[in-house]
């Protein structure tokens, strides 16, 4: 069963920043669902001033932690990006896939993935042949 506290959608910019910072802990959390299923995240949100990002399915839930995130815990109440994207779009702009920013952020994510696995990143290899076509990037509007 999902933790009641972590099944609540975010309602402030403070919640978003806290969750994106929490997501950065994935580097030290190789036993977490987030680490093991990193390639499943497709909709990424980026904070350009901080140079950090997080996926909608993670950052859209209030009080979420790397070790307590498991979207498949209970299929009836499963977490998914549709609910969170509705909340997050208030704070972010969607980037065009043909834009230079989209390319830059995608490259940064690729480098981040390589740093986690210390080898060819699993993000891109699991998403081929569609690759970048499956990703959506959003950048903070403020």
Secondary structure as GFF3:
##gff-version 3
##sequence-region A 1 142
A	DSSP	three_ten_helix	5	7	.	.	.	ID=ss1
A	DSSP	alpha_helix	13	23	.	.	.	ID=ss2
A	DSSP	three_ten_helix	24	28	.	.	.	ID=ss3
A	DSSP	alpha_helix	33	36	.	.	.	ID=ss4
A	DSSP	three_ten_helix	38	40	.	.	.	ID=ss5
A	DSSP	beta_strand	43	47	.	.	.	ID=ss6
A	DSSP	beta_strand	52	55	.	.	.	ID=ss7
A	DSSP	alpha_helix	56	59	.	.	.	ID=ss8
A	DSSP	three_ten_helix	75	77	.	.	.	ID=ss9
A	DSSP	alpha_helix	81	88	.	.	.	ID=ss10
A	DSSP	beta_strand	92	94	.	.	.	ID=ss11
A	DSSP	alpha_helix	100	117	.	.	.	ID=ss12
A	DSSP	alpha_helix	122	127	.	.	.	ID=ss13
A	DSSP	three_ten_helix	131	134	.	.	.	ID=ss14
A	DSSP	beta_strand	136	140	.	.	.	ID=ss15
###
